[in-house]
Amino acid sequence: MKFTVEKFDADTSARAGLIETDHGSIETPIFMPVGTVGTVKGVHQHELKEDVKAQIILGNTYHLYLRPGIDTIEKAGGLHRFNGWDRPLLTDSGGYQVYSLSGRRKITEEGVTFSSHIDGSKHFFTPEGIMDIQRSIGADFIMAFDECTPYPCEYKYAKASMEMTHRWLKRCCDHFDKTPDRYGYSQTLLPIVQGSTYKELRKISAETIASFDRPANAIGGLSVGEPAPEIYAMTEIVCGILPKDKPRYLMGVGTPWNLLESIALGIDMFDCVLPTRNARHGLLYTADGIINIKNLKWKNEFTPIDENSQSQSSRFYTKGYLRHLFASKELLGPQIASIHNLSFFLWLVGQARERIKAGTFKDWKKDMVERTQRRL
């Protein structure tokens, strides 16, 4: 993997860059659609490429490990061949799923024992095992195994968890470095900064993660219930420490305005289930604000969903028709809405990139943060 910063913004910490991988280049800032079980829910791969303009998507180690299982993915030749996505892939290590399985798991220094949410079967994840699993899945970007702490979280627990995450990272790196890449292309390991919402811990964690000198770094444990100002405060501290010449990935964030504020702080990569999850409930994001397409006001509105969208679907279908699909519980409704939201998120980060390169990012960002939060 190679990362080049093409332009630093003069008024903020934003930057426009290019990540080069064996599966293609990624223009940053970038938003990564979440394909938890090997699919971005309800969206074909060709639609992700042609309509959404996605450059990289995610898979989730925990879910793919349980179903279809690593043997099946290996027999297929890796996730790229299994699901037909020929661009870069990133896999989440399962740390967030461990966090969300609070009643079904036990964390020890050695690793995590958990019960499958599918059939209750028992499993055991270790940092070394997670490296092997992600190698087998075939991700271009592999995440270190960490513990994602809840919010709120007591300082003592956050500190102990962070320190264990650092010890796990050492094990991840040692094992990763002595195992070969799979399927004939290079794979990159990303450490994860933790520390909850404690400035001191975030500083310690960022310094520790930076000392491992990996090609890219991630920030985890945010967007788990804390107020947005806390997300920005922790992100700003960490971005001030992590190297400027390496990509920074803010995990699980977030809304359009979260993305814009975080780009201004120096973040390059994002992922979140929000655009597709909210799309399935009829919530659409646009440059002018948020639409609840289920509202009666859209019943006889026969203008395009978004005539300025880069998505062909959003320019072709009308608001009235999309509302009809939701009212009729037609599967096509959530599919169109998902494509629209993902396309908007990719358009938004693409616009941020262009504004950074043009030197007009700061004022544009301020305006867009206000506009995207309006209810239409």
Secondary structure, 3 states (H helix, E strand, C coil): CEEEEEEECCCCCCEEEEEEECCEEEEECEEECECCCCCCCCCCHHHHHHHHCCCCEEEEHHHHHHCCCHHHHHHHCCHHHHHCCCCCEEEECCHHHHHHCCCCEEECCCCEEEECCCCCCEEEECHHHHHHHHHHHCCCEEECCCCCCCCCCCHHHHHHHHHHHHHHHHHHHHHHHCCCCCCCCCCEEECEECCCCCHHHHHHHHHHHHHCCCCCEEECCCCCCCCHHHHHHHHHHHHCCCCCCCCEEECCCCCHHHHHHHHHHCCCEEECCHHHHHHCCCEEEECCEEEECCCHHHCCCCCECCCCCCCHHHHHCEHHHHHHHHHCCCCHHHHHHHHHHHHHHHHHHHHHHHHHHHCCHHHHHHHHHHHHCCEC
